């Protein structure tokens, strides 16, 4: 608990410092719609706007599908490791923190590929790594802790590479003069929708394939490794918008 409390405190401190230190550019002015907020919001999803920003909306589709699969397993990793695998809270925190820290080092060479315009190839690699990690976690179960740790590392690596690459891609596609507006829409696809759909899917999987338990007199269900298997299957849906995006980029290059 101390480790997670420390991470939460650091995030809060950075947020407060950002409010104090960061300043908007003096030339930045709000873009207002004379017909009001709701008209401005609806206009973003108009056929005209979508047609003019096809690649951006395909990236949004990619983002929502990836994060739905991500939210199927990620909120339950600690519960899975502690209650199903049997690790302590301290070891669970170490495994997850070490995996993410190692994954961050791999973003350095990946950044070079992004700068060269090989965004789609980095994303393809990130998704494959993520799926491999999920399959390894599913297959390892309680049998092998080293294999389980490798799976968590690969899953985290795929996530970090994916997030880094998408952030760079989206920024290059945002319409001039509407950066803030479309960044807000990106959060709708990256956070709001996935956090509703992902856990809803996970609930059905956990209730069907989980392990019934009794904690402090309260009945519940512990998520099993099946959660990661289904998450890997859902992650395959990401290839649909990704293939479309790759073809569009090849056509544009020609």
C-alpha positions as CSV (number, residue, x, y, z in Angstrom):
1,X,0.0,0.0,0.0
2,X,2.9,2.3,0.8
3,X,4.3,2.1,-2.8
4,X,0.9,2.9,-4.4
5,X,0.4,5.8,-1.9
6,X,3.8,7.2,-2.9
7,X,2.9,7.0,-6.6
8,X,-0.4,8.7,-6.0
9,X,1.2,11.5,-3.9
10,X,3.8,12.1,-6.7
11,X,1.1,12.3,-9.3
12,X,-0.8,14.8,-7.1
13,X,2.3,16.9,-6.5
14,X,3.2,17.1,-10.2
15,X,-0.4,18.2,-10.9
16,X,-0.3,21.0,-8.4
17,X,3.2,22.2,-9.6
18,X,1.9,22.2,-13.2
19,X,-1.0,24.4,-12.2
20,X,1.5,26.9,-10.6
21,X,4.4,26.7,-13.1
22,X,2.8,26.2,-16.5
23,X,1.3,29.1,-18.4
24,X,-0.7,29.3,-21.6
25,X,0.8,30.9,-24.7
26,X,-0.1,34.7,-24.8
27,X,-1.5,34.2,-28.3
28,X,-3.8,31.4,-27.2
29,X,-7.5,32.4,-27.5
30,X,-10.6,30.2,-27.0
31,X,-12.5,29.2,-30.1
32,X,-16.2,29.8,-29.4
33,X,-19.2,28.6,-31.4
34,X,-21.9,31.3,-31.6
35,X,-24.6,28.5,-31.4
36,X,-23.2,27.2,-28.1
37,X,-21.3,24.3,-26.6
38,X,-23.6,21.5,-27.6
39,X,-23.6,22.6,-31.3
40,X,-19.9,22.8,-31.2
41,X,-19.7,19.3,-29.8
42,X,-22.1,17.8,-32.3
43,X,-20.3,19.4,-35.2
44,X,-17.2,17.4,-34.4
45,X,-19.1,14.2,-35.2
46,X,-20.7,15.7,-38.3
47,X,-20.1,13.8,-41.6
48,X,-18.3,16.8,-43.0
49,X,-15.8,16.9,-40.1
50,X,-15.3,13.1,-40.2
51,X,-14.8,13.2,-44.0
52,X,-12.2,16.0,-43.7
53,X,-10.3,14.1,-41.0
54,X,-10.7,10.5,-42.0
55,X,-7.3,9.4,-40.8
56,X,-7.8,11.0,-37.4
57,X,-11.1,9.3,-36.8
58,X,-9.6,5.9,-37.8
59,X,-6.9,6.6,-35.2
60,X,-9.7,7.3,-32.7
61,X,-11.3,4.0,-33.6
62,X,-8.0,2.3,-33.0
63,X,-7.6,4.1,-29.7
64,X,-11.1,3.1,-28.4
65,X,-10.7,-0.6,-29.4
66,X,-7.2,-0.8,-27.8
67,X,-8.3,0.8,-24.6
68,X,-11.5,-1.4,-24.3
69,X,-9.3,-4.5,-24.4
70,X,-6.8,-2.8,-22.0
71,X,-9.6,-2.0,-19.5
72,X,-10.7,-5.6,-19.6
73,X,-7.6,-6.8,-17.7
74,X,-5.7,-3.8,-16.4
75,X,-8.0,-2.8,-13.5
76,X,-7.8,-6.3,-12.1
77,X,-4.1,-7.1,-12.4
78,X,-3.3,-6.4,-8.7
79,X,-6.4,-8.4,-7.6
80,X,-5.3,-11.3,-9.9
81,X,-1.7,-11.4,-8.7
82,X,-2.6,-11.2,-5.0
83,X,-5.7,-13.3,-4.8
84,X,-5.4,-15.8,-7.6
85,X,-1.6,-16.2,-8.0
86,X,-0.9,-15.6,-4.3
87,X,1.7,-12.9,-4.4
88,X,2.1,-10.4,-1.6
89,X,1.0,-6.7,-2.1
90,X,4.7,-5.7,-1.9
91,X,5.8,-8.2,-4.6
92,X,2.9,-7.3,-6.8
93,X,3.9,-3.6,-6.7
94,X,7.5,-4.5,-7.4
95,X,6.6,-6.7,-10.4
96,X,4.4,-4.1,-12.0
97,X,6.7,-1.2,-11.3
98,X,9.8,-3.0,-12.6
99,X,7.9,-4.1,-15.7
100,X,6.9,-0.5,-16.6
101,X,10.3,1.0,-15.8
102,X,12.0,-1.6,-18.1
103,X,9.4,-0.9,-20.7
104,X,10.1,2.8,-20.7
105,X,13.7,2.2,-21.7
106,X,12.5,0.5,-24.9
107,X,10.6,3.7,-25.9
108,X,14.0,5.4,-26.7
109,X,14.8,3.4,-29.8
110,X,11.1,3.3,-30.8
111,X,11.1,7.1,-30.8
112,X,13.7,7.1,-33.6
113,X,11.3,5.1,-35.8
114,X,8.5,7.5,-35.0
115,X,10.6,10.4,-36.0
116,X,11.3,8.7,-39.3
117,X,7.6,8.4,-40.0
118,X,7.4,4.6,-39.3
119,X,4.5,5.1,-37.0
120,X,2.4,2.2,-38.3
121,X,5.2,-0.3,-38.0
122,X,5.8,0.7,-34.4
123,X,2.1,0.3,-33.7
124,X,2.1,-3.1,-35.4
125,X,5.0,-4.2,-33.2
126,X,3.4,-2.8,-30.1
127,X,0.1,-4.6,-30.6
128,X,1.9,-7.9,-31.3
129,X,4.1,-7.5,-28.2
130,X,1.0,-6.7,-26.1
131,X,-0.9,-9.7,-27.4
132,X,2.1,-12.0,-26.8
133,X,2.3,-10.7,-23.3
134,X,-1.4,-11.3,-22.6
135,X,-1.1,-14.9,-24.0
136,X,2.0,-15.6,-21.8
137,X,0.2,-14.3,-18.7
138,X,-2.8,-16.5,-19.6
139,X,-0.6,-19.6,-20.2
140,X,1.6,-19.1,-17.2
141,X,-1.2,-19.0,-14.6
142,X,0.1,-20.3,-11.3
143,X,2.7,-22.6,-12.9
144,X,5.6,-20.3,-13.5
145,X,6.4,-16.9,-11.8
146,X,9.3,-16.0,-14.2
147,X,7.1,-16.7,-17.2
148,X,4.3,-14.6,-15.6
149,X,6.7,-11.7,-14.9
150,X,7.8,-11.8,-18.6
151,X,4.2,-11.7,-19.7
152,X,3.5,-8.7,-17.6
153,X,6.6,-7.0,-18.9
154,X,5.7,-7.7,-22.5
155,X,2.1,-6.5,-21.9
156,X,3.4,-3.3,-20.3
157,X,5.9,-2.8,-23.1
158,X,3.2,-3.1,-25.7
159,X,1.1,-0.6,-23.9
160,X,3.8,2.0,-23.4
161,X,5.0,1.8,-27.0
162,X,1.4,2.0,-28.2
163,X,0.6,5.1,-26.1
164,X,3.7,6.9,-27.0
165,X,3.2,6.3,-30.7
166,X,-0.4,7.2,-30.8
167,X,0.2,10.5,-28.9
168,X,2.7,11.5,-31.6
169,X,0.4,10.4,-34.4
170,X,-2.7,12.2,-33.1
171,X,-0.8,15.5,-32.6
172,X,0.2,15.5,-36.3
173,X,-3.4,15.0,-37.4
174,X,-5.2,17.5,-35.2
175,X,-6.9,20.2,-37.3
176,X,-5.3,23.6,-37.1
177,X,-7.0,25.9,-34.6
178,X,-8.9,23.0,-32.9
179,X,-6.1,21.2,-30.9
180,X,-7.8,21.6,-27.5
181,X,-11.2,20.6,-28.8
182,X,-10.0,17.4,-30.5
183,X,-7.7,16.5,-27.6
184,X,-10.9,16.5,-25.5
185,X,-12.5,14.1,-28.0
186,X,-9.4,11.9,-27.9
187,X,-10.0,11.5,-24.2
188,X,-13.5,10.5,-24.8
189,X,-12.2,7.6,-27.0
190,X,-9.2,6.8,-24.8
191,X,-10.7,7.0,-21.3
192,X,-14.5,7.6,-21.1
193,X,-15.9,4.9,-23.4
194,X,-13.3,2.2,-22.7
195,X,-13.7,2.6,-18.9
196,X,-17.4,1.9,-19.3
197,X,-17.3,-0.9,-21.9
198,X,-14.0,-2.7,-20.8
199,X,-15.0,-3.4,-17.1
200,X,-18.5,-4.3,-18.2
201,X,-17.0,-7.1,-20.4
202,X,-14.6,-8.1,-17.7
203,X,-17.5,-8.5,-15.2
204,X,-19.1,-11.1,-17.4
205,X,-15.8,-12.9,-17.8
206,X,-14.9,-12.8,-14.1
207,X,-18.4,-14.0,-13.1
208,X,-18.2,-16.9,-15.6
209,X,-14.6,-18.1,-15.3
210,X,-13.5,-16.6,-12.0
211,X,-13.0,-18.4,-8.6
212,X,-15.8,-17.9,-6.0
213,X,-14.4,-16.7,-2.7
214,X,-15.5,-15.4,0.7
215,X,-13.6,-12.3,2.1
216,X,-14.6,-11.0,5.6
217,X,-17.9,-12.7,5.3
218,X,-18.7,-11.2,1.9
219,X,-19.1,-13.4,-1.2
220,X,-17.1,-12.4,-4.3
221,X,-15.3,-13.8,-7.3
222,X,-11.5,-13.7,-8.0
223,X,-10.5,-13.1,-11.6
224,X,-8.7,-16.0,-13.2
225,X,-6.2,-16.1,-16.0
226,X,-9.1,-16.4,-18.5
227,X,-9.4,-12.6,-18.2
228,X,-6.1,-12.2,-20.1
229,X,-7.0,-14.7,-22.7
230,X,-10.2,-12.9,-23.6
231,X,-8.3,-9.5,-23.5
232,X,-5.9,-10.9,-26.1
233,X,-8.8,-11.9,-28.3
234,X,-10.3,-8.4,-28.0
235,X,-7.0,-6.9,-28.8
236,X,-7.1,-8.5,-32.2
237,X,-10.0,-6.1,-33.2
238,X,-7.4,-3.3,-33.2
239,X,-5.9,-4.8,-36.5
240,X,-9.0,-3.7,-38.4
241,X,-8.4,0.1,-38.1
242,X,-4.7,-0.4,-38.1
243,X,-4.7,-2.2,-41.5
244,X,-6.9,0.5,-42.9
245,X,-4.5,3.2,-41.6
246,X,-1.5,1.4,-43.1
247,X,-3.2,1.1,-46.5
248,X,-4.1,4.8,-46.4
249,X,-0.6,5.8,-45.6
250,X,0.8,3.7,-48.4
251,X,-1.7,5.2,-50.8
252,X,-0.8,8.7,-49.7
253,X,2.9,8.0,-50.1
254,X,2.4,6.8,-53.7
